[in-house]
Amino acid sequence: MISVLEPATEQVLAEVPQAGVEETDAAVARALAAFPAWRAVAPGERAAQLRSLADALEERREELATLEARNAGKPIADARGEMAMVVDTFRYYAGAPERLLGETIPVPGGVDMTFREPLGVVGLIVPWNFPLTIASWKVAPALAAGNTVVLKPAELTPLTALELERIALAAGLAEGVVNVVAGPGRVAGQRLIEHPDVAKIAFTGSTEVGRGIAQGAAGTIKRVTLELGGKSANVVFADADLERAAAAAPLAVFGNAGQDCCARSRILVERSALDRFMAALEVAVEGLRVGDPLDESTQMGPLISAGQRESVAAYVDGDAPVAIRGSAPERPGFWFPPTVLCPVSNDDRAAREEIFGPVASVIPFVDEADAVRLANDTIYGLSGSIWTRDGAKALRVARALETGVLSVNSNTSVRVGTPFGGFKQSGVGRELGPHALDAYTEVKNVFYATE
Ligand code: NDP
């Protein structure tokens, strides 16, 4: 059994059976058996079934939000927003089965056409930071394209994924189309990676595990998409609306207690504006409401586990240049106060490694070229922000940054209808938007002779 904890109390929230190799093999076998019938479902009918699933999830939205808030320790307001995105994601991809268009290509002697074929059984391995949201980003396009899925949630947060399996069945999807195995990554996850009947792995998690997945998948030439870590830059120029940039900066890194691959954890500030920016940032960080995830006004909850807290705390030792420290409850729960380090050199460990907790590093820069150089001086390239009133500069910097998802005068970069994914060691492939379907289909080329 897996004892699932509630990070805000350290109490056991649920006990669920732990899947091992045998259960994983059984789930793959069910998915493989269901595949021929699911891919043959007419596109309009597959769309209707995905819409039914979206409706069923919407009906259970509040309950799922509460479960996610308790299990992942995230503020209930955030969890509600995430469940709305889950519903929207299934609705969005319900539009896909009837729009999986092919092409005709002019060739001599006949007609050449392309088809987007499903891959078969796809293995989906997801983390604990946005459990059902990230699962939906993978499950919805995979199903829309005609694949069947085996979803492996993180052992720390399996509860909403297990609900999804039940909800999909109740919404009318055939048995075996959506399968969930709640087991350890090294066992259930590893088995999916090696299984000869799994055509593809879509993974979100650490760069280290992602590297192992790419290696493991090579054995059977599996398709792989990877959404990995980040160390994204929030670049604030002196000509920006500094008060707005500073007011928005805390939640761009402390949202989800910093456990977000998009966290703008390196705040690059033009040196001439540093003092003004820091003064406004201090007010914003000290005003953050850290506490009970189920309290409607909470903006930041605890970390996911004792281990995560220990790993985050190691970045704030006695020598760390702590400039601002917010508050955190002093009671059981994996709490850590929002913390801003300043000044930090881009060579420091806090600026190079994904801390995955509420610790931000402020790094001063001198001019545009320096900002671009510092922002790109990382192995990662997932997201980032640019704050300036100079539109041409914003676009110049946006084109120069080696990162997959950027926002100008905003810190939001994840939308159902737009592509999401990383450059460099932040990953391979894109999720969401029309691009995700490329990751769940093979292009087939057919030539039909007419002479
Ligand atoms: P992991 O990358 O270990 O976990 C992500 C998922 O992969 C989980 O479902 C996990 O299963 C599974 N997994 C772990 N090991 C294997 C394996 N050998 N084969 C197959 N699947 C595996 O992240 P952690 O939970 O360990 O977090 C550690 C760090 O990773 C964080 O501090 C953060 O820096 C980064 N991270 C980044 C995320 C992102 O969104 N970019 C998300 C989560 C973490 P299980 O946990 O059940 O063992």
Residues whose N, C-alpha, C, O or C-beta is under 5 A from the ligand:
A	BS01	NDP	I125 V126 P127 W128 N129 K152 P153 A154 E155 G183 P184 G185 R186 G189 Q190 T204 G205 S206 V209 E227 L228 G229 C261 E354 I355 F356
